[in-house]
Amino acid sequence: MASTTSYSFHNEIQNGSEGSASTPTVEGSKASAANEVEAEPYRFNFGKHKGKLLDETPPDYIQWVIRENVAAGRPDLREALDQYQSRAATNSSPAPVPIHVRGAFRSNSTSSSASASASLQADWIVPRLSHAPSIFRDFGEDLWISNGDTRRFFSLSAEEMSRLPLVSQNPAMGRERYWLYHVWDLVRVRRGEREADEGLVQFLRRQRERLEAVWDSMGLGPMC
């Protein structure tokens, strides 16, 4: 359960108000990429792909490097991975803002999924959290989701979950945490925007119920 979620965040969801953050445009991403200073191509000096250029390395291995934070303590690799992700974002359409999610508590209408099938088999690239719409943040903090809730509300398989970067892992508690935006975006790419938004609505609704129960137990009265 996302500890930073509060009544103000849920009011934004329930009342359908627009947040201040917005998804970067394709034009803006291209302009940013064009202004990047060209650097020497990164070549791995460790691991099973030692000696290979980053762009010559299998995408699955690169995603593993990102997911396991292998770049920690390797600033040259970190910079190369940032440029790699920027190029990937430039060459693909940015994730659409789930606008209709904000009004879902008042309406049962859903968006058409006619165009979703074309992207179901697309290879997913971990998006930057800075690209996430404001619905995935609370007081500037990125929202996370537990392993159990990821399975419950988004029905991700073990293979799909293995692609998600970990927020934290607590062996004593036996569960992992993932960034909510990453989970939503993976489902959007693999199965379509409609299914991703439905899972998001259900999760946020359940979060509100949990918070209301906490407020009630503390004698604070109904949430505003």
C-alpha positions as CSV (number, residue, x, y, z in Angstrom):
1,M,0.0,0.0,0.0
2,A,1.4,3.4,-1.0
3,S,2.2,5.1,2.2
4,T,2.2,8.6,0.7
5,T,-1.4,8.4,-0.6
6,S,-3.6,11.0,1.1
7,Y,-7.0,12.4,1.0
8,S,-5.9,15.3,-1.3
9,F,-4.7,12.8,-3.9
10,H,-7.9,10.9,-3.8
11,N,-10.0,14.1,-4.1
12,E,-8.2,14.8,-7.3
13,I,-9.1,11.3,-8.6
14,Q,-12.7,11.5,-7.4
15,N,-13.4,15.0,-8.5
16,G,-11.8,14.6,-11.9
17,S,-9.5,17.6,-11.6
18,E,-6.4,17.9,-13.8
19,G,-3.0,17.7,-12.2
20,S,-0.2,20.0,-13.1
21,A,2.1,17.4,-14.6
22,S,1.8,16.4,-18.2
23,T,3.3,13.8,-20.4
24,P,6.2,15.1,-22.5
25,T,5.4,15.5,-26.2
26,V,7.1,13.6,-29.0
27,E,8.4,16.9,-30.3
28,G,9.9,17.8,-27.0
29,S,11.6,14.4,-26.6
30,K,13.1,14.7,-30.1
31,A,14.4,18.2,-29.4
32,S,15.9,17.0,-26.1
33,A,17.6,14.1,-27.9
34,A,18.9,16.4,-30.6
35,N,20.6,18.6,-28.0
36,E,22.4,15.8,-26.3
37,V,26.2,15.9,-26.7
38,E,27.5,12.9,-28.7
39,A,29.6,10.7,-26.5
40,E,31.8,7.7,-27.2
41,P,29.6,4.6,-27.5
42,Y,29.6,2.6,-24.3
43,R,31.3,-0.8,-24.4
44,F,30.7,-3.3,-21.6
45,N,33.9,-4.1,-19.7
46,F,32.3,-6.8,-17.5
47,G,29.8,-9.6,-17.6
48,K,28.9,-12.1,-20.3
49,H,28.7,-9.4,-23.0
50,K,32.1,-7.9,-22.1
51,G,33.6,-6.1,-25.1
52,K,30.3,-5.5,-26.8
53,L,28.9,-2.0,-27.5
54,L,25.7,-1.2,-25.6
55,D,23.7,-1.0,-28.9
56,E,25.0,-4.5,-29.9
57,T,23.8,-6.1,-26.6
58,P,20.5,-8.0,-26.5
59,P,17.6,-5.8,-25.2
60,D,16.7,-8.4,-22.5
61,Y,20.2,-8.1,-21.1
62,I,20.0,-4.3,-21.1
63,Q,16.6,-4.4,-19.3
64,W,18.2,-6.8,-16.7
65,V,21.1,-4.2,-16.2
66,I,18.5,-1.5,-15.6
67,R,16.2,-3.6,-13.4
68,E,19.1,-4.8,-11.1
69,N,20.6,-1.3,-10.9
70,V,24.0,-2.6,-12.2
71,A,24.9,0.9,-13.1
72,A,25.3,1.9,-9.5
73,G,28.8,3.1,-9.0
74,R,29.4,3.1,-12.8
75,P,28.6,6.7,-14.0
76,D,29.7,6.0,-17.6
77,L,27.2,3.1,-17.8
78,R,24.5,5.2,-16.1
79,E,24.9,8.0,-18.7
80,A,24.9,5.4,-21.6
81,L,21.7,3.9,-20.2
82,D,20.0,7.3,-19.9
83,Q,20.8,8.0,-23.5
84,Y,19.6,4.6,-24.6
85,Q,16.3,5.1,-22.8
86,S,16.0,8.6,-24.3
87,R,16.5,7.3,-27.8
88,A,13.9,4.6,-27.2
89,A,11.4,7.2,-25.9
90,T,12.1,9.4,-28.9
91,N,11.5,6.5,-31.4
92,S,8.2,5.5,-29.9
93,S,5.0,7.3,-29.0
94,P,4.8,8.5,-25.4
95,A,2.4,6.8,-23.0
96,P,-1.0,8.5,-23.3
97,V,-2.3,10.2,-20.1
98,P,-5.2,8.1,-18.8
99,I,-7.6,11.0,-18.7
100,H,-10.8,9.0,-18.5
101,V,-9.5,7.4,-15.3
102,R,-10.2,10.6,-13.4
103,G,-13.9,10.4,-14.3
104,A,-14.3,6.7,-13.9
105,F,-15.8,7.0,-10.4
106,R,-18.8,8.9,-11.9
107,S,-19.2,7.0,-15.2
108,N,-19.0,3.4,-16.4
109,S,-17.9,4.5,-19.8
110,T,-14.6,3.0,-21.1
111,S,-12.4,3.9,-24.0
112,S,-12.3,1.9,-27.2
113,S,-9.7,-0.8,-27.4
114,A,-9.8,-1.1,-31.2
115,S,-6.2,0.1,-31.6
116,A,-4.9,-1.8,-28.7
117,S,-4.2,-5.1,-30.5
118,A,-1.4,-3.6,-32.6
119,S,0.8,-3.0,-29.5
120,L,0.0,-6.2,-27.5
121,Q,3.2,-8.0,-28.7
122,A,5.4,-4.9,-28.6
123,D,8.7,-5.2,-26.6
124,W,8.3,-3.1,-23.5
125,I,11.0,-0.6,-22.5
126,V,11.0,0.7,-18.9
127,P,9.7,4.3,-19.1
128,R,11.2,7.1,-17.0
129,L,9.2,7.9,-13.9
130,S,9.7,11.6,-14.8
131,H,7.4,11.0,-17.8
132,A,4.5,9.7,-15.5
133,P,1.3,11.7,-15.4
134,S,0.4,13.3,-12.1
135,I,-2.1,10.6,-11.3
136,F,0.8,8.4,-10.5
137,R,2.2,10.8,-7.9
138,D,1.1,12.1,-4.5
139,F,2.7,15.2,-3.1
140,G,5.5,14.8,-5.6
141,E,6.3,11.2,-4.6
142,D,5.9,8.4,-7.1
143,L,3.3,5.8,-6.0
144,W,4.2,2.2,-5.6
145,I,2.2,-1.1,-5.6
146,S,2.9,-4.3,-3.8
147,N,3.6,-7.7,-5.4
148,G,0.2,-9.0,-4.2
149,D,-1.8,-6.0,-5.5
150,T,0.1,-6.2,-8.8
151,R,-1.2,-9.7,-9.3
152,R,-4.7,-8.9,-7.9
153,F,-5.5,-5.8,-9.9
154,F,-3.3,-6.2,-13.0
155,S,-3.1,-10.0,-13.3
156,L,0.6,-9.9,-14.3
157,S,2.3,-13.2,-14.9
158,A,5.6,-14.1,-13.2
159,E,7.4,-13.5,-16.6
160,E,5.9,-10.0,-16.9
161,M,6.6,-9.1,-13.3
162,S,10.3,-10.1,-13.8
163,R,10.6,-7.2,-16.2
164,L,9.6,-4.6,-13.6
165,P,12.3,-2.7,-11.8
166,L,12.0,-3.2,-8.0
167,V,11.3,-0.2,-5.7
168,S,12.4,-2.3,-2.7
169,Q,12.6,-5.9,-1.6
170,N,12.1,-7.0,2.0
171,P,12.9,-10.7,2.4
172,A,11.6,-10.7,6.0
173,M,8.1,-9.6,4.7
174,G,8.4,-11.8,1.6
175,R,7.1,-9.3,-0.9
176,E,8.4,-6.9,-3.5
177,R,7.2,-3.4,-4.5
178,Y,7.0,-1.9,-7.9
179,W,6.4,1.6,-9.3
180,L,2.7,1.9,-10.1
181,Y,3.4,3.8,-13.4
182,H,5.7,1.0,-14.6
183,V,3.0,-1.6,-13.9
184,W,0.3,0.4,-15.7
185,D,2.6,1.1,-18.7
186,L,3.6,-2.6,-19.0
187,V,-0.1,-3.7,-19.1
188,R,-0.8,-0.9,-21.6
189,V,1.8,-2.1,-24.0
190,R,1.2,-5.8,-23.6
191,R,-2.7,-5.8,-23.4
192,G,-4.0,-2.4,-24.2
193,E,-4.8,0.9,-22.6
194,R,-8.3,-0.1,-21.6
195,E,-7.2,-3.1,-19.5
196,A,-4.4,-1.0,-17.9
197,D,-6.8,1.8,-16.9
198,E,-9.4,-0.7,-15.5
199,G,-6.7,-2.2,-13.2
200,L,-5.6,1.3,-12.2
201,V,-9.1,2.4,-11.3
202,Q,-9.7,-0.7,-9.2
203,F,-6.4,-0.3,-7.4
204,L,-6.9,3.4,-6.6
205,R,-10.5,2.7,-5.4
206,R,-9.2,-0.1,-3.1
207,Q,-6.5,2.3,-1.8
208,R,-9.1,4.8,-0.8
209,E,-11.1,2.1,1.0
210,R,-8.0,1.2,3.0
211,L,-7.3,4.8,3.9
212,E,-10.8,5.4,5.0
213,A,-10.6,2.3,7.3
214,V,-7.4,3.7,8.9
215,W,-9.0,7.2,9.4
216,D,-12.1,5.5,11.0
217,S,-9.9,3.4,13.3
218,M,-8.2,6.6,14.5
219,G,-11.5,8.4,15.1
220,L,-10.8,11.0,12.5
221,G,-14.2,10.8,10.8
222,P,-14.9,10.5,7.1
223,M,-12.2,11.5,4.7
224,C,-12.9,14.8,2.8
